Amino acid sequence: MISVSLNEVYSETYRALRSVNIEWSLAKDCANKAKWLAQHGQYFLGSILKTADLYNNNKISISINKNTNKKPLATALLGLLLVEYVSAKKITWEGYIDNSKFLLAAMGIIAEEQKINLILENEQKDIIAFTKDKEIYVNTNLDTKISSYYFLKTYDFIKKKNIKFTNLKKNKNVTKLNAQCWQKLKSLAFETYVPESETSKSGAGY
């Protein structure tokens, strides 16, 4: 394990994703969530490397309106966009997502910035996580790493259930990461990164 600053997590994640031709807005979205996950003591490196591979092989969706079980939504790349969309329109979004940990990160970021109450449920209507008072609470009994069908919405009231939730707390500005995975991410960024230009920036997500 090695110690890495949160700013390094952001910059290296961004550069690595740009290096495999993931557009700047999606790379920035993921880098912000990677920084949040690192700050809250959550693993993310392996998932980012996997996301880059899935993206290059066209096995994940980058449209919040189009996703399937075989091609789920890449919340590592579009989590913030999805949460902002649901928050602004006060709608219920449903669909398949690739890895819910990045959606949890997006929920946590937006909740802290905007004090929005959000709830994430799986296909069985089990509560995966919810935000309240700028904090996020995660169901400790459910696996958030697998692809599945989810519902994301805002809420005014949650019916109390006998479920244990963990409040994800912030750590310091330095995180400890797997050295091998970190070096792989840095190598990806170093070997093929090309500085972006204004003309390369274009919208995506819908």
N, C-alpha and C positions, 0 to 999 in steps of 0.2 A: 504494500500500500504506500502511496505517496501523497503528500499534502499539496493541494492545488487551490489557488484563489478562485473565487466565484467569477471574477472578471476574466480569468483565463478560461474557465469553463465556457463562458459565453463566447469569447472570441474564437477559440479553437473549434467549438461546435459549429459556429457560423461559417468559418473558413472551410471546414471539412465538407459541409453540405454544399457550399457554393462550388467546391472543387469537382463535385460530381454532377454539376449543371442543375442543381435545385435552385430555383429562382430566389432572388434576394429576400422577398417578403416572407416566403415559406421558411427559408433558412433562419431569418431573424425571429420568426414565431417560435421555431424549435429551440433556438439558442436561449431565448428568454425562459422557456419552460425547463430547459436543462439546468439553467442557473437556479431556478426555483427548486427543482428537485434536489440539487446538490445542497442547497441551503437548508432543506428540510430532511436531510439524511436519507434520501431515497436513491436507489440504484437507477442508472439511466444510460450508461455508456454503451452496453451491449445492445440495448434497444435502438439507440441512434445509429449504430453501425448496421444493424439489421434493417432499419428504415431506409438507409441509403441504398442497400442492396435491393430491397423490394421495389423502391422507386425506379431504379435503373432497369429492373426487369418488368416494369409496368404491372406489378401485382398489388398495388394499393391505389386507392382513389384520392384525388386531390380536388374533389367537388363535394361540397356539403350536401348537395341534393341528389347525388348519384353514387350509390355504394351497394355492394352485394356481399354475401358471405364469402365468396371467393375473391372479391376485391373490396375489402373494407376501407373505410375512411382512415386516412393517415392522420390521426390526431397529433402525432409528433410534429406534423407540419402545419396543421390547420386548427389546432385546439383553441387558440385565442380567437381566431376568426369565428369559429362555431359558437363559442360562449358569448361573444359580443353580439352575434346575430340573434341568439335566443334571448339575451338580456334586453336588447333594444326593441324587439318585436313582441316580447312577452308571449312566445309561442312554445309548444312542445315539439322538440325535434326528436326524431327516432331514426335509427339505422344501425348498421354494422360498423364497428370501429376496430382498429387494429390493436391498440394498446391503451387501455384506459388510464394508465398512470399519467400520461401526458394531458389527458382531459382533466384529471384531478388537479394537475398543476395549473392549467388554464383557469379552472374554476377558482382556485386559490388566489391567483393573480388578480383576476377581475373582481372578486369579492373584496379584496383588500383595497383596490383602487376605487371601486364604485359602491361598496357596501350593498351588493346584490345578493338576495337569497336564492340560491340555486339548489336543485336536487337532481341526482343521477340515479336511475333505477335500471335493473337488468330486465330481461324478458319475463322473468317470473315476478316482477314488481318488487323485488328485494331492493332495499335502499343501499346503493353502493357508497354514496357520499352525499353530504349536503354542506352548504355554507351558511354561516350565521354570525352576525356581528364581526364581519371582516375576517373570520377564521373558517377553516375547513375541517370537517369531521368525517373520518373514513371507517367503513364497516370492517372490523378486523377479522371477521369470519369468512369473507369472500375473497376469491382470487381475482385480483384486478389486472393480471398480466395476460390473460387469454383474450382472443378475439370473441366478441359476442354482440348480441343485439341490445341496444340501450335506448333509454328515454332520458332526455335532458330538458328541464323546464325550470321556470321560476316558481316560487311558492309563497304563500302567505302563512300557511299553517302546516305542520307535520304531525300526523297522528302518532302518539307515543307507542313505541313497541319495545319489547324486551330484547333489545339488540345493543351490543357493546360497540361504541364508536371511539376511535382514537383521534384526538386533536393533534394534527401535524404541526409541530412547533418549529420555529426558526432556530438554526444553529448559528455558529459564528461565520465570519466571512472567508473561512478556509474549510475545505472539505477533503476527506481522504478517499482516494480512488484506486482501483486496481491498476497497477503500474503497466501491465501488458496492454490492457484495453486503452489506457490513456495514450500510450505511445503509438498504438495503431491509429487512433483518432488524429494525433498530431502528424503522423506520417502522411495520412490521407490529405490533410490540409496543406502540408508543406510541399508534397510532390506535384500536386496538380492544381493548386489554387492560382487563379488568375484574377487580378483586381477587377472589380465590377465597374461598369461604365453606366452613365445615366441612360443610355440607349438600351441597355440590357434589362432595365427594370420594367416589368409589365405586370398587370393584375392577374390574379388567379383565385380560385376557390369556389366559384359558382358554376 
